[in-house]
Amino acid sequence: MGEALLDWLSGIPGEIQMMLLSAFPLTELRGSIPLAWTAMSGAWAWPWWKIYLLAVAGNLLPVPFILWFLEPVSRFLRRWRPFDRFFERLFDRTRRRAGKKIERYEALGLTIFVAIPLPVTGAWTGSLAAFLFGIPKRLAIPAIALGVAVAGILVTLIMTGTLAGIGFLVGPE
């Protein structure tokens, strides 16, 4: 899928490709950072910090728009049954995945949820969860940004082999 997205984005400068891939809900930075190291032509010559910064910046691009426009757009679209069912399933799934952590710890729980570098725990789902659990935007944006930064650090460490190197030094238990 990543290479198909890169083909679709061909002709666009690599930095913009990187930010767009990080902004997409399916890839976010969990997919864009590994793609930068493996599939993006020319990106392999980028320093790790450039890949990290582009991924974090791109991943944060949609957050304010989701937080500000999700409620009015969903309210408008839910007048029609197919959209109502779509939003109901989306909201139910998000409540199940993020509910206990975010309900209990609010903004801190949101940060932890977004920081876990697994599929469906990124900025998009975090923004949706912030909306669903009523976390104010003034708290949600920094919480999501911190979570994205931590997830970016973890994925970057994995891709640069740092975690593998630490495991080699520590050795088996």
mmCIF file of the C-alpha atoms, coordinates in Angstrom:
data_MODEL
# 
_entry.id   MODEL 
# 
loop_
_atom_site.group_PDB 
_atom_site.id 
_atom_site.type_symbol 
_atom_site.label_atom_id 
_atom_site.label_alt_id 
_atom_site.label_comp_id 
_atom_site.label_asym_id 
_atom_site.label_entity_id 
_atom_site.label_seq_id 
_atom_site.pdbx_PDB_ins_code 
_atom_site.Cartn_x 
_atom_site.Cartn_y 
_atom_site.Cartn_z 
_atom_site.occupancy 
_atom_site.B_iso_or_equiv 
_atom_site.pdbx_formal_charge 
_atom_site.auth_seq_id 
_atom_site.auth_comp_id 
_atom_site.auth_asym_id 
_atom_site.auth_atom_id 
_atom_site.pdbx_PDB_model_num 
ATOM 1   C CA . MET A 1 1   ? 0.000   0.000   0.000  1.00 0.00 ? 1   MET A CA 1 
ATOM 2   C CA . GLY A 1 2   ? 2.829   2.416   0.833  1.00 0.00 ? 2   GLY A CA 1 
ATOM 3   C CA . GLU A 1 3   ? 4.399   2.111   -2.577 1.00 0.00 ? 3   GLU A CA 1 
ATOM 4   C CA . ALA A 1 4   ? 1.008   2.678   -4.238 1.00 0.00 ? 4   ALA A CA 1 
ATOM 5   C CA . LEU A 1 5   ? 0.694   5.912   -2.252 1.00 0.00 ? 5   LEU A CA 1 
ATOM 6   C CA . LEU A 1 6   ? 4.204   6.902   -3.319 1.00 0.00 ? 6   LEU A CA 1 
ATOM 7   C CA . ASP A 1 7   ? 3.313   6.248   -6.961 1.00 0.00 ? 7   ASP A CA 1 
ATOM 8   C CA . TRP A 1 8   ? 0.233   8.422   -6.540 1.00 0.00 ? 8   TRP A CA 1 
ATOM 9   C CA . LEU A 1 9   ? 2.381   11.183  -5.044 1.00 0.00 ? 9   LEU A CA 1 
ATOM 10  C CA . SER A 1 10  ? 5.161   10.921  -7.632 1.00 0.00 ? 10  SER A CA 1 
ATOM 11  C CA . GLY A 1 11  ? 6.274   14.228  -9.036 1.00 0.00 ? 11  GLY A CA 1 
ATOM 12  C CA . ILE A 1 12  ? 5.827   15.966  -5.689 1.00 0.00 ? 12  ILE A CA 1 
ATOM 13  C CA . PRO A 1 13  ? 9.003   16.880  -3.771 1.00 0.00 ? 13  PRO A CA 1 
ATOM 14  C CA . GLY A 1 14  ? 10.015  14.231  -1.222 1.00 0.00 ? 14  GLY A CA 1 
ATOM 15  C CA . GLU A 1 15  ? 9.506   16.505  1.769  1.00 0.00 ? 15  GLU A CA 1 
ATOM 16  C CA . ILE A 1 16  ? 5.896   17.203  0.746  1.00 0.00 ? 16  ILE A CA 1 
ATOM 17  C CA . GLN A 1 17  ? 5.346   13.476  0.066  1.00 0.00 ? 17  GLN A CA 1 
ATOM 18  C CA . MET A 1 18  ? 6.616   12.713  3.551  1.00 0.00 ? 18  MET A CA 1 
ATOM 19  C CA . MET A 1 19  ? 4.291   15.237  5.183  1.00 0.00 ? 19  MET A CA 1 
ATOM 20  C CA . LEU A 1 20  ? 1.274   14.078  3.149  1.00 0.00 ? 20  LEU A CA 1 
ATOM 21  C CA . LEU A 1 21  ? 1.931   10.424  3.965  1.00 0.00 ? 21  LEU A CA 1 
ATOM 22  C CA . SER A 1 22  ? 2.157   11.390  7.638  1.00 0.00 ? 22  SER A CA 1 
ATOM 23  C CA . ALA A 1 23  ? -1.143  13.283  7.389  1.00 0.00 ? 23  ALA A CA 1 
ATOM 24  C CA . PHE A 1 24  ? -3.068  10.354  5.829  1.00 0.00 ? 24  PHE A CA 1 
ATOM 25  C CA . PRO A 1 25  ? -5.122  8.420   8.386  1.00 0.00 ? 25  PRO A CA 1 
ATOM 26  C CA . LEU A 1 26  ? -3.923  4.999   7.200  1.00 0.00 ? 26  LEU A CA 1 
ATOM 27  C CA . THR A 1 27  ? -0.208  5.685   7.273  1.00 0.00 ? 27  THR A CA 1 
ATOM 28  C CA . GLU A 1 28  ? 0.371   8.549   9.733  1.00 0.00 ? 28  GLU A CA 1 
ATOM 29  C CA . LEU A 1 29  ? 3.969   8.672   10.984 1.00 0.00 ? 29  LEU A CA 1 
ATOM 30  C CA . ARG A 1 30  ? 3.873   4.987   11.899 1.00 0.00 ? 30  ARG A CA 1 
ATOM 31  C CA . GLY A 1 31  ? 3.936   4.267   8.182  1.00 0.00 ? 31  GLY A CA 1 
ATOM 32  C CA . SER A 1 32  ? 5.684   7.315   6.762  1.00 0.00 ? 32  SER A CA 1 
ATOM 33  C CA . ILE A 1 33  ? 8.885   6.967   8.796  1.00 0.00 ? 33  ILE A CA 1 
ATOM 34  C CA . PRO A 1 34  ? 9.496   3.347   7.699  1.00 0.00 ? 34  PRO A CA 1 
ATOM 35  C CA . LEU A 1 35  ? 8.569   4.312   4.123  1.00 0.00 ? 35  LEU A CA 1 
ATOM 36  C CA . ALA A 1 36  ? 11.135  7.111   4.207  1.00 0.00 ? 36  ALA A CA 1 
ATOM 37  C CA . TRP A 1 37  ? 13.835  4.601   5.114  1.00 0.00 ? 37  TRP A CA 1 
ATOM 38  C CA . THR A 1 38  ? 12.795  1.864   2.717  1.00 0.00 ? 38  THR A CA 1 
ATOM 39  C CA . ALA A 1 39  ? 10.795  3.010   -0.301 1.00 0.00 ? 39  ALA A CA 1 
ATOM 40  C CA . MET A 1 40  ? 11.090  6.757   -0.858 1.00 0.00 ? 40  MET A CA 1 
ATOM 41  C CA . SER A 1 41  ? 13.642  7.559   -3.525 1.00 0.00 ? 41  SER A CA 1 
ATOM 42  C CA . GLY A 1 42  ? 16.220  9.963   -2.198 1.00 0.00 ? 42  GLY A CA 1 
ATOM 43  C CA . ALA A 1 43  ? 14.819  9.906   1.339  1.00 0.00 ? 43  ALA A CA 1 
ATOM 44  C CA . TRP A 1 44  ? 17.457  7.399   2.407  1.00 0.00 ? 44  TRP A CA 1 
ATOM 45  C CA . ALA A 1 45  ? 19.949  10.244  2.172  1.00 0.00 ? 45  ALA A CA 1 
ATOM 46  C CA . TRP A 1 46  ? 17.977  12.359  4.649  1.00 0.00 ? 46  TRP A CA 1 
ATOM 47  C CA . PRO A 1 47  ? 19.229  12.546  8.213  1.00 0.00 ? 47  PRO A CA 1 
ATOM 48  C CA . TRP A 1 48  ? 17.045  10.838  10.804 1.00 0.00 ? 48  TRP A CA 1 
ATOM 49  C CA . TRP A 1 49  ? 16.051  14.157  12.375 1.00 0.00 ? 49  TRP A CA 1 
ATOM 50  C CA . LYS A 1 50  ? 14.679  15.480  9.068  1.00 0.00 ? 50  LYS A CA 1 
ATOM 51  C CA . ILE A 1 51  ? 12.543  12.384  8.597  1.00 0.00 ? 51  ILE A CA 1 
ATOM 52  C CA . TYR A 1 52  ? 11.320  12.675  12.197 1.00 0.00 ? 52  TYR A CA 1 
ATOM 53  C CA . LEU A 1 53  ? 10.453  16.394  11.945 1.00 0.00 ? 53  LEU A CA 1 
ATOM 54  C CA . LEU A 1 54  ? 8.644   16.010  8.601  1.00 0.00 ? 54  LEU A CA 1 
ATOM 55  C CA . ALA A 1 55  ? 6.674   13.033  9.921  1.00 0.00 ? 55  ALA A CA 1 
ATOM 56  C CA . VAL A 1 56  ? 5.629   14.774  13.147 1.00 0.00 ? 56  VAL A CA 1 
ATOM 57  C CA . ALA A 1 57  ? 4.694   17.998  11.332 1.00 0.00 ? 57  ALA A CA 1 
ATOM 58  C CA . GLY A 1 58  ? 2.694   16.098  8.712  1.00 0.00 ? 58  GLY A CA 1 
ATOM 59  C CA . ASN A 1 59  ? 0.963   13.945  11.309 1.00 0.00 ? 59  ASN A CA 1 
ATOM 60  C CA . LEU A 1 60  ? -0.138  17.039  13.237 1.00 0.00 ? 60  LEU A CA 1 
ATOM 61  C CA . LEU A 1 61  ? -1.523  18.864  10.170 1.00 0.00 ? 61  LEU A CA 1 
ATOM 62  C CA . PRO A 1 62  ? -5.056  17.383  10.295 1.00 0.00 ? 62  PRO A CA 1 
ATOM 63  C CA . VAL A 1 63  ? -5.471  17.552  14.099 1.00 0.00 ? 63  VAL A CA 1 
ATOM 64  C CA . PRO A 1 64  ? -6.889  21.095  14.430 1.00 0.00 ? 64  PRO A CA 1 
ATOM 65  C CA . PHE A 1 65  ? -9.211  20.544  11.468 1.00 0.00 ? 65  PHE A CA 1 
ATOM 66  C CA . ILE A 1 66  ? -10.535 17.300  12.926 1.00 0.00 ? 66  ILE A CA 1 
ATOM 67  C CA . LEU A 1 67  ? -11.060 18.882  16.338 1.00 0.00 ? 67  LEU A CA 1 
ATOM 68  C CA . TRP A 1 68  ? -12.791 21.988  15.000 1.00 0.00 ? 68  TRP A CA 1 
ATOM 69  C CA . PHE A 1 69  ? -14.868 20.479  12.187 1.00 0.00 ? 69  PHE A CA 1 
ATOM 70  C CA . LEU A 1 70  ? -15.755 16.932  13.279 1.00 0.00 ? 70  LEU A CA 1 
ATOM 71  C CA . GLU A 1 71  ? -18.718 17.969  15.399 1.00 0.00 ? 71  GLU A CA 1 
ATOM 72  C CA . PRO A 1 72  ? -20.480 20.251  12.875 1.00 0.00 ? 72  PRO A CA 1 
ATOM 73  C CA . VAL A 1 73  ? -19.741 17.960  9.915  1.00 0.00 ? 73  VAL A CA 1 
ATOM 74  C CA . SER A 1 74  ? -20.901 14.812  11.717 1.00 0.00 ? 74  SER A CA 1 
ATOM 75  C CA . ARG A 1 75  ? -24.031 16.590  12.993 1.00 0.00 ? 75  ARG A CA 1 
ATOM 76  C CA . PHE A 1 76  ? -24.865 17.734  9.452  1.00 0.00 ? 76  PHE A CA 1 
ATOM 77  C CA . LEU A 1 77  ? -24.168 14.352  7.802  1.00 0.00 ? 77  LEU A CA 1 
ATOM 78  C CA . ARG A 1 78  ? -25.946 12.278  10.436 1.00 0.00 ? 78  ARG A CA 1 
ATOM 79  C CA . ARG A 1 79  ? -29.263 13.482  9.033  1.00 0.00 ? 79  ARG A CA 1 
ATOM 80  C CA . TRP A 1 80  ? -28.891 10.744  6.410  1.00 0.00 ? 80  TRP A CA 1 
ATOM 81  C CA . ARG A 1 81  ? -29.037 7.126   7.484  1.00 0.00 ? 81  ARG A CA 1 
ATOM 82  C CA . PRO A 1 82  ? -25.851 5.818   5.767  1.00 0.00 ? 82  PRO A CA 1 
ATOM 83  C CA . PHE A 1 83  ? -23.776 8.584   7.324  1.00 0.00 ? 83  PHE A CA 1 
ATOM 84  C CA . ASP A 1 84  ? -25.475 8.121   10.689 1.00 0.00 ? 84  ASP A CA 1 
ATOM 85  C CA . ARG A 1 85  ? -24.535 4.413   10.651 1.00 0.00 ? 85  ARG A CA 1 
ATOM 86  C CA . PHE A 1 86  ? -20.977 5.240   9.574  1.00 0.00 ? 86  PHE A CA 1 
ATOM 87  C CA . PHE A 1 87  ? -20.466 7.739   12.404 1.00 0.00 ? 87  PHE A CA 1 
ATOM 88  C CA . GLU A 1 88  ? -22.144 5.468   14.945 1.00 0.00 ? 88  GLU A CA 1 
ATOM 89  C CA . ARG A 1 89  ? -19.755 2.593   14.076 1.00 0.00 ? 89  ARG A CA 1 
ATOM 90  C CA . LEU A 1 90  ? -16.751 4.914   14.008 1.00 0.00 ? 90  LEU A CA 1 
ATOM 91  C CA . PHE A 1 91  ? -17.615 6.483   17.357 1.00 0.00 ? 91  PHE A CA 1 
ATOM 92  C CA . ASP A 1 92  ? -18.404 3.118   18.993 1.00 0.00 ? 92  ASP A CA 1 
ATOM 93  C CA . ARG A 1 93  ? -15.114 1.602   17.809 1.00 0.00 ? 93  ARG A CA 1 
ATOM 94  C CA . THR A 1 94  ? -13.161 4.614   19.060 1.00 0.00 ? 94  THR A CA 1 
ATOM 95  C CA . ARG A 1 95  ? -14.893 4.516   22.458 1.00 0.00 ? 95  ARG A CA 1 
ATOM 96  C CA . ARG A 1 96  ? -14.036 0.801   22.821 1.00 0.00 ? 96  ARG A CA 1 
ATOM 97  C CA . ARG A 1 97  ? -10.371 1.212   21.870 1.00 0.00 ? 97  ARG A CA 1 
ATOM 98  C CA . ALA A 1 98  ? -9.565  4.386   23.757 1.00 0.00 ? 98  ALA A CA 1 
ATOM 99  C CA . GLY A 1 99  ? -12.323 4.664   26.324 1.00 0.00 ? 99  GLY A CA 1 
ATOM 100 C CA . LYS A 1 100 ? -10.912 3.473   29.635 1.00 0.00 ? 100 LYS A CA 1 
ATOM 101 C CA . LYS A 1 101 ? -7.532  5.179   29.312 1.00 0.00 ? 101 LYS A CA 1 
ATOM 102 C CA . ILE A 1 102 ? -8.939  8.495   28.183 1.00 0.00 ? 102 ILE A CA 1 
ATOM 103 C CA . GLU A 1 103 ? -11.966 8.545   30.481 1.00 0.00 ? 103 GLU A CA 1 
ATOM 104 C CA . ARG A 1 104 ? -9.774  7.940   33.505 1.00 0.00 ? 104 ARG A CA 1 
ATOM 105 C CA . TYR A 1 105 ? -6.744  10.095  32.707 1.00 0.00 ? 105 TYR A CA 1 
ATOM 106 C CA . GLU A 1 106 ? -8.249  12.563  30.191 1.00 0.00 ? 106 GLU A CA 1 
ATOM 107 C CA . ALA A 1 107 ? -5.457  14.577  28.466 1.00 0.00 ? 107 ALA A CA 1 
ATOM 108 C CA . LEU A 1 108 ? -2.674  12.387  29.916 1.00 0.00 ? 108 LEU A CA 1 
ATOM 109 C CA . GLY A 1 109 ? -4.538  9.270   28.764 1.00 0.00 ? 109 GLY A CA 1 
ATOM 110 C CA . LEU A 1 110 ? -4.937  10.841  25.333 1.00 0.00 ? 110 LEU A CA 1 
ATOM 111 C CA . THR A 1 111 ? -1.182  11.472  25.160 1.00 0.00 ? 111 THR A CA 1 
ATOM 112 C CA . ILE A 1 112 ? -0.393  7.890   26.149 1.00 0.00 ? 112 ILE A CA 1 
ATOM 113 C CA . PHE A 1 113 ? -2.956  6.513   23.695 1.00 0.00 ? 113 PHE A CA 1 
ATOM 114 C CA . VAL A 1 114 ? -1.515  8.519   20.774 1.00 0.00 ? 114 VAL A CA 1 
ATOM 115 C CA . ALA A 1 115 ? 2.101   7.774   21.804 1.00 0.00 ? 115 ALA A CA 1 
ATOM 116 C CA . ILE A 1 116 ? 1.691   4.016   21.409 1.00 0.00 ? 116 ILE A CA 1 
ATOM 117 C CA . PRO A 1 117 ? 3.086   3.371   17.914 1.00 0.00 ? 117 PRO A CA 1 
ATOM 118 C CA . LEU A 1 118 ? 0.505   0.805   16.869 1.00 0.00 ? 118 LEU A CA 1 
ATOM 119 C CA . PRO A 1 119 ? -2.111  0.972   14.126 1.00 0.00 ? 119 PRO A CA 1 
ATOM 120 C CA . VAL A 1 120 ? -5.260  2.925   15.041 1.00 0.00 ? 120 VAL A CA 1 
ATOM 121 C CA . THR A 1 121 ? -3.680  4.781   17.974 1.00 0.00 ? 121 THR A CA 1 
ATOM 122 C CA . GLY A 1 122 ? -2.462  7.879   16.160 1.00 0.00 ? 122 GLY A CA 1 
ATOM 123 C CA . ALA A 1 123 ? -3.414  11.514  15.799 1.00 0.00 ? 123 ALA A CA 1 
ATOM 124 C CA . TRP A 1 124 ? -6.605  10.828  13.817 1.00 0.00 ? 124 TRP A CA 1 
ATOM 125 C CA . THR A 1 125 ? -8.050  8.418   16.390 1.00 0.00 ? 125 THR A CA 1 
ATOM 126 C CA . GLY A 1 126 ? -6.741  10.590  19.219 1.00 0.00 ? 126 GLY A CA 1 
ATOM 127 C CA . SER A 1 127 ? -8.524  13.625  17.761 1.00 0.00 ? 127 SER A CA 1 
ATOM 128 C CA . LEU A 1 128 ? -11.711 11.617  17.407 1.00 0.00 ? 128 LEU A CA 1 
ATOM 129 C CA . ALA A 1 129 ? -11.362 10.358  20.992 1.00 0.00 ? 129 ALA A CA 1 
ATOM 130 C CA . ALA A 1 130 ? -10.781 13.905  22.281 1.00 0.00 ? 130 ALA A CA 1 
ATOM 131 C CA . PHE A 1 131 ? -14.026 14.950  20.619 1.00 0.00 ? 131 PHE A CA 1 
ATOM 132 C CA . LEU A 1 132 ? -15.972 11.950  21.908 1.00 0.00 ? 132 LEU A CA 1 
ATOM 133 C CA . PHE A 1 133 ? -14.751 12.291  25.498 1.00 0.00 ? 133 PHE A CA 1 
ATOM 134 C CA . GLY A 1 134 ? -15.161 16.068  25.604 1.00 0.00 ? 134 GLY A CA 1 
ATOM 135 C CA . ILE A 1 135 ? -11.518 16.958  26.152 1.00 0.00 ? 135 ILE A CA 1 
ATOM 136 C CA . PRO A 1 136 ? -11.220 20.705  25.517 1.00 0.00 ? 136 PRO A CA 1 
ATOM 137 C CA . LYS A 1 137 ? -9.266  21.665  22.404 1.00 0.00 ? 137 LYS A CA 1 
ATOM 138 C CA . ARG A 1 138 ? -6.804  23.711  24.488 1.00 0.00 ? 138 ARG A CA 1 
ATOM 139 C CA . LEU A 1 139 ? -5.812  20.453  26.241 1.00 0.00 ? 139 LEU A CA 1 
ATOM 140 C CA . ALA A 1 140 ? -6.349  18.033  23.364 1.00 0.00 ? 140 ALA A CA 1 
ATOM 141 C CA . ILE A 1 141 ? -4.005  19.685  20.865 1.00 0.00 ? 141 ILE A CA 1 
ATOM 142 C CA . PRO A 1 142 ? -0.916  19.696  23.135 1.00 0.00 ? 142 PRO A CA 1 
ATOM 143 C CA . ALA A 1 143 ? -1.757  16.184  24.403 1.00 0.00 ? 143 ALA A CA 1 
ATOM 144 C CA . ILE A 1 144 ? -2.019  14.831  20.859 1.00 0.00 ? 144 ILE A CA 1 
ATOM 145 C CA . ALA A 1 145 ? 1.125   16.730  19.802 1.00 0.00 ? 145 ALA A CA 1 
ATOM 146 C CA . LEU A 1 146 ? 3.116   15.234  22.681 1.00 0.00 ? 146 LEU A CA 1 
ATOM 147 C CA . GLY A 1 147 ? 1.785   11.760  21.869 1.00 0.00 ? 147 GLY A CA 1 
ATOM 148 C CA . VAL A 1 148 ? 2.727   12.165  18.197 1.00 0.00 ? 148 VAL A CA 1 
ATOM 149 C CA . ALA A 1 149 ? 6.217   13.365  19.181 1.00 0.00 ? 149 ALA A CA 1 
ATOM 150 C CA . VAL A 1 150 ? 6.762   10.342  21.447 1.00 0.00 ? 150 VAL A CA 1 
ATOM 151 C CA . ALA A 1 151 ? 5.413   7.912   18.824 1.00 0.00 ? 151 ALA A CA 1 
ATOM 152 C CA . GLY A 1 152 ? 7.726   9.515   16.268 1.00 0.00 ? 152 GLY A CA 1 
ATOM 153 C CA . ILE A 1 153 ? 10.701  9.056   18.601 1.00 0.00 ? 153 ILE A CA 1 
ATOM 154 C CA . LEU A 1 154 ? 9.850   5.389   19.143 1.00 0.00 ? 154 LEU A CA 1 
ATOM 155 C CA . VAL A 1 155 ? 9.379   4.643   15.429 1.00 0.00 ? 155 VAL A CA 1 
ATOM 156 C CA . THR A 1 156 ? 12.555  6.563   14.566 1.00 0.00 ? 156 THR A CA 1 
ATOM 157 C CA . LEU A 1 157 ? 14.522  4.636   17.202 1.00 0.00 ? 157 LEU A CA 1 
ATOM 158 C CA . ILE A 1 158 ? 13.224  1.369   15.795 1.00 0.00 ? 158 ILE A CA 1 
ATOM 159 C CA . MET A 1 159 ? 14.057  2.356   12.219 1.00 0.00 ? 159 MET A CA 1 
ATOM 160 C CA . THR A 1 160 ? 17.554  3.594   13.061 1.00 0.00 ? 160 THR A CA 1 
ATOM 161 C CA . GLY A 1 161 ? 18.301  0.367   14.878 1.00 0.00 ? 161 GLY A CA 1 
ATOM 162 C CA . THR A 1 162 ? 18.874  2.068   18.207 1.00 0.00 ? 162 THR A CA 1 
ATOM 163 C CA . LEU A 1 163 ? 16.534  -0.265  20.047 1.00 0.00 ? 163 LEU A CA 1 
ATOM 164 C CA . ALA A 1 164 ? 18.194  -3.273  18.418 1.00 0.00 ? 164 ALA A CA 1 
ATOM 165 C CA . GLY A 1 165 ? 21.586  -1.940  19.490 1.00 0.00 ? 165 GLY A CA 1 
ATOM 166 C CA . ILE A 1 166 ? 20.445  -1.462  23.077 1.00 0.00 ? 166 ILE A CA 1 
ATOM 167 C CA . GLY A 1 167 ? 19.061  -5.020  23.053 1.00 0.00 ? 167 GLY A CA 1 
ATOM 168 C CA . PHE A 1 168 ? 22.418  -6.300  21.815 1.00 0.00 ? 168 PHE A CA 1 
ATOM 169 C CA . LEU A 1 169 ? 24.289  -4.456  24.580 1.00 0.00 ? 169 LEU A CA 1 
ATOM 170 C CA . VAL A 1 170 ? 21.937  -5.573  27.328 1.00 0.00 ? 170 VAL A CA 1 
ATOM 171 C CA . GLY A 1 171 ? 21.874  -9.136  26.059 1.00 0.00 ? 171 GLY A CA 1 
ATOM 172 C CA . PRO A 1 172 ? 19.380  -11.894 26.818 1.00 0.00 ? 172 PRO A CA 1 
ATOM 173 C CA . GLU A 1 173 ? 18.160  -12.202 30.377 1.00 0.00 ? 173 GLU A CA 1 
# 
